Structure formats: structure tokens, C-alpha cells
Amino acid sequence: RVNTGWKEALSEAKRQGILFIPAIELNTLSGHLIGLGLTSYIPSWLPIEETVEKIHQQGGLAVAVHPFDIKGDGTRKDCFKADAIEVFNSLNLDRFSNGIIKRKLNGIEKPKVVGSDAHTLDQIGNAVNIIDADSLAGILKKIKKGSVSHRTSYTPTLSIKRWTPL
């Protein structure tokens, strides 16, 4: 089953002159994982190792997102089973979650990315991966090599207040 939203997003990305990266945020038995560069659907609630394998079978990369978030949605120590680890998430407003992963990675060579975790248009771009590539394959290759720089800021409280139902 192909994600039908991808077709619409790809069409709009082409219209806007933007490179589209087909991806899914998945719930694994260990926590959240994003598959980048996918070609088809991957089911949730599988063991993390199986999910990573299915991502690799499609030529994609597995990214452990918000691994130590205080809600407990992250993969915690299983984040090291992914190809790359999100080291800053702009919605981790507690600031501890981002600090924990940086401490856990101290001295460990692992590709690092950041994420806005945007749920509204005004949350897009609070965390940006800067990658010198102009194709999906080039981007995935640079991430895997760890050739990524970052620009980060936390999501403004007002944006979260507007997004969060009361």
C-alpha cells in the first residue's frame, strides 16, 4: 500500500521547486522511528530491528526521533539501532530531552539530525538540517556519512498554545 499523501506532496513539491523526501514516522515496539526515502508503506508496532530492516529493504534510512522525550515516545537506548539520531527536537520544550541524547552520544560517532516536529505551518523550520545535496539519494548519503549541519530554535510557546486544544 503506497501512502496516497505522498503523491499529492510530490506533485506540490515539484510545483514549488522543492525536493520531496518520502517518509513515515512509525511506532515501533521501542518507540518512534522515521523512515526516510521510502517507496512504500511500512506497518507500525514491529520490533525496532525489523522496522529498520524494512526501511533498509527500500533503500531508506532509519532515524530515531526524540529518543529521550519526557512523554516516553522515543526509542531510548534502542536509538543506537537506527542509522541516524535526532539530537534536537524543537518541540522538546523541557530542554532536558535534547540534552540527554547529546550526553548519551558523547564520544559515539553516529549521524545526527534535527527536527522541527511541526504540527502546524508556523512550526516548520524551527530545526533545519543543512545538507549540500540536490537529490534524494544525495541527501540520504550525506546523512549516513554525518555530513549535516544544523540550525535550531525551540518552537515558540504561542505556536504551541494555538496548536494545543484546551
RODO-2510 file (C-alpha; in nm, 4 decimals, decimal comma):
residues 166
     n   res          X          Y          Z
     1     r     0,0000     0,0000     0,0000
     2     v     0,1507     0,3323    -0,1058
     3     n     0,0937     0,6414     0,1031
     4     t    -0,1500     0,8394    -0,1142
     5     g    -0,0480     1,1636     0,0576
     6     w     0,2967     1,1230    -0,0950
     7     k     0,1577     1,1611    -0,4479
     8     e    -0,0057     1,4910    -0,3592
     9     a     0,3029     1,6113    -0,1694
    10     l     0,5354     1,5134    -0,4557
    11     s     0,3186     1,6978    -0,7062
    12     e     0,3115     2,0127    -0,4919
    13     a     0,6849     1,9893    -0,4192
    14     k     0,7571     1,9767    -0,7925
    15     r     0,5291     2,2758    -0,8465
    16     q     0,7127     2,4684    -0,5735
    17     g     1,0607     2,3554    -0,6826
    18     i     1,1192     2,1692    -0,3555
    19     l     1,2844     1,8291    -0,3144
    20     f     1,0334     1,5841    -0,1630
    21     i     1,1558     1,3137     0,0753
    22     p     0,9010     1,0315     0,1148
    23     a     0,8970     0,9348     0,4812
    24     i     0,6869     0,7870     0,7586
    25     e     0,7063     0,8304     1,1352
    26     l     0,6449     0,4843     1,2731
    27     n     0,5589     0,3486     1,6145
    28     t     0,7923     0,0562     1,6810
    29     l     0,7735    -0,1599     1,9911
    30     s     1,0671     0,0501     2,1197
    31     g     0,9320     0,3959     2,0265
    32     h     0,9175     0,6396     1,7355
    33     l     1,1337     0,5982     1,4275
    34     i     1,1251     0,7802     1,0941
    35     g     1,1943     0,6028     0,7686
    36     l     1,3416     0,8452     0,5122
    37     g     1,3456     0,7750     0,1389
    38     l     1,0762     0,5099     0,1409
    39     t     0,8934     0,3689    -0,1582
    40     s     0,6004     0,2041     0,0196
    41     y     0,4139     0,1706     0,3447
    42     i     0,5689     0,0016     0,6491
    43     p     0,3414    -0,1170     0,9304
    44     s     0,3781     0,0110     1,2847
    45     w     0,4236    -0,1859     1,6071
    46     l     0,7040    -0,4095     1,4851
    47     p     1,0289    -0,4635     1,6787
    48     i     1,2743    -0,1831     1,6030
    49     e     1,5203    -0,4213     1,4353
    50     e     1,2522    -0,5440     1,1941
    51     t     1,1392    -0,1886     1,1203
    52     v     1,4968    -0,0797     1,0447
    53     e     1,5375    -0,3834     0,8175
    54     k     1,2182    -0,2976     0,6255
    55     i     1,3388     0,0616     0,5831
    56     h     1,6736    -0,0634     0,4519
    57     q     1,4989    -0,3022     0,2086
    58     q     1,3500     0,0082     0,0447
    59     g     1,6873     0,1837     0,0303
    60     g     1,5893     0,4208     0,3092
    61     l     1,7433     0,5426     0,6332
    62     a     1,6055     0,4895     0,9826
    63     v     1,6151     0,7916     1,2143
    64     a     1,5458     0,7681     1,5876
    65     v     1,3445     1,0812     1,6664
    66     h     1,3122     1,2491     2,0069
    67     p     1,4767     0,9425     2,1638
    68     f     1,4578     1,0609     2,5246
    69     d     1,1423     1,2734     2,5211
    70     i     0,9641     1,3019     2,8546
    71     k     0,6398     1,1562     2,7130
    72     g     0,8228     0,8271     2,6574
    73     d     0,7561     0,8092     2,2818
    74     g     1,1259     0,7837     2,1961
    75     t     1,3304     0,4698     2,1490
    76     r     1,5607     0,5429     2,4465
    77     k     1,8722     0,3201     2,4339
    78     d     1,7411     0,1457     2,1215
    79     c     1,8080     0,4703     1,9306
    80     f     2,1550     0,3352     1,8518
    81     k     1,9922     0,0703     1,6289
    82     a     1,8894     0,3451     1,3860
    83     d     2,1099     0,4880     1,1096
    84     a     2,0888     0,8422     1,2496
    85     i     1,9679     1,0054     1,5689
    86     e     1,7724     1,3250     1,6157
    87     v     1,9788     1,5325     1,8605
    88     f     1,7455     1,8328     1,8753
    89     n     1,3670     1,8397     1,8548
    90     s     1,2143     2,1868     1,8652
    91     l     0,9031     2,0587     2,0478
    92     n     1,1099     1,9137     2,3358
    93     l     1,0397     2,2257     2,5384
    94     d     1,1574     2,0648     2,8610
    95     r     1,5097     2,1060     2,7176
    96     f     1,6218     1,8000     2,9179
    97     s     1,5251     1,5583     2,6406
    98     n     1,7591     1,7202     2,3887
    99     g     2,0383     1,7377     2,6464
   100     i     2,0097     1,3705     2,7401
   101     i     2,0731     1,2452     2,3863
   102     k     2,3708     1,4792     2,3454
   103     r     2,5224     1,3355     2,6648
   104     k     2,4487     0,9766     2,5570
   105     l     2,6201     1,0425     2,2216
   106     n     2,9308     1,1957     2,3807
   107     g     3,2217     1,0160     2,2150
   108     i     2,9981     0,7993     1,9950
   109     e     3,0160     0,8533     1,6196
   110     k     2,6628     0,8417     1,4891
   111     p     2,4993     1,0568     1,2202
   112     k     2,2977     1,3383     1,3767
   113     v     1,9920     1,5237     1,2502
   114     v     1,7460     1,7736     1,3988
   115     g     1,3708     1,8077     1,3636
   116     s     1,1001     2,0680     1,3983
   117     d     0,8358     1,8023     1,4685
   118     a     0,5996     2,0538     1,3096
   119     h     0,2272     2,0050     1,3524
   120     t     0,1269     2,3436     1,2103
   121     l     0,2643     2,5620     0,9297
   122     d     0,4197     2,8123     1,1709
   123     q     0,6187     2,5334     1,3391
   124     i     0,8014     2,4385     1,0181
   125     g     1,1671     2,5357     1,0095
   126     n     1,2412     2,5654     1,3806
   127     a     1,5036     2,2949     1,3349
   128     v     1,6749     2,2686     0,9963
   129     n     1,9208     2,0145     0,8571
   130     i     2,1630     2,1792     0,6171
   131     i     2,2804     1,9264     0,3605
   132     d     2,4819     2,0007     0,0481
   133     a     2,2927     1,7738    -0,1931
   134     d     2,0359     1,8169    -0,4666
   135     s     1,8742     1,4733    -0,4866
   136     l     1,7074     1,2280    -0,2528
   137     a     1,9949     0,9816    -0,2951
   138     g     2,2466     1,2582    -0,2260
   139     i     2,0651     1,3674     0,0895
   140     l     2,0444     1,0135     0,2274
   141     k     2,4122     0,9570     0,1501
   142     k     2,5141     1,2798     0,3291
   143     i     2,3038     1,1942     0,6347
   144     k     2,4564     0,8460     0,6501
   145     k     2,8064     0,9988     0,6327
   146     g     2,7185     1,2500     0,9036
   147     s     2,7722     1,5437     0,6657
   148     v     2,4898     1,7528     0,8100
   149     s     2,4980     2,0875     0,9868
   150     h     2,2062     2,2275     1,1810
   151     r     2,0169     2,5431     1,2655
   152     t     1,7894     2,5120     1,5685
   153     s     1,5443     2,7032     1,7839
   154     y     1,2641     2,5941     2,0105
   155     t     0,9045     2,6248     1,8932
   156     p     0,7547     2,9442     2,0367
   157     t     0,5102     2,8901     2,3216
   158     l     0,2417     3,0919     2,1413
   159     s     0,2573     2,8497     1,8464
   160     i     0,2135     2,5518     2,0789
   161     k    -0,0717     2,7272     2,2599
   162     r    -0,2562     2,7834     1,9289
   163     w    -0,1992     2,4217     1,8237
   164     t    -0,2881     2,2522     2,1521
   165     p    -0,6613     2,2046     2,2139
   166     l    -0,7784     2,3368     2,5502
***
